[in-house]
């Protein structure tokens, strides 16, 4: 069916009527610009005077204009060389905020018996703390290589290879959602996926309900629900919380 706006700045496309949280068992979130207010990589780059250059690549990647996300991320991470752990700590304490409605949405989902997944092309320095603060069950993201120790070291401009690979891109987000769903013994149709950028589309494409949050145009156009104003908890306006 055509897009239908039933609330101001809340657009639905091809949604089944009578959506209930009880029909879903897992909700997966992107982190940067979805659960949190910033793109962490851009803010780290600011510490070494390269924010404009890095932010331009980030924006193009999120709009889907750069099709090789892995290459774009490696290019951006290379530009972070020389930034310090202290710089990242300042980003976390001074610039990063949990987005409006995140606590309310996650609390309601968990009360309905759902599990919560954070899957991000960002970095564990931030995602591990967001996971703890919001009571998230599972998380996957990238690790920045640090020389001279994790507490006072310097970024090398490289990523650390993990058991599943070195970059959590769109394909890895999709694979992670399906992997967690399998571990929980549920079908992809019982999952909700929320994001804002082109690299979120693969996981949104396999979920039973895809939600764009203040997203880039290509993501808004493909999502079943597009939240275009207000907080993350606006999803609850169209969900029966039973």
Secondary structure, 3 states (H helix, E strand, C coil): CCCEEEECCEEECCCCCCCEHHHCCEEEECCECCCECCCHHHHHHHCCCCHHHHHHHHHHHHHCCCCCHHHHHHHHHHCCCCCEHHHHHHHHHHHCCECCCHHHHHHHHHHCCCEEEEEEEEEHHHHHHHHHHHCCCEEEEEEEEEECCCCCCEEEEEEECECCECCCCHHHHHHHHHHHHHHHCCCHHHEEEEECCHHHHHHHHHCCEEEEECCCHHHHHHCCEEECCCCHHHHHHHCECC
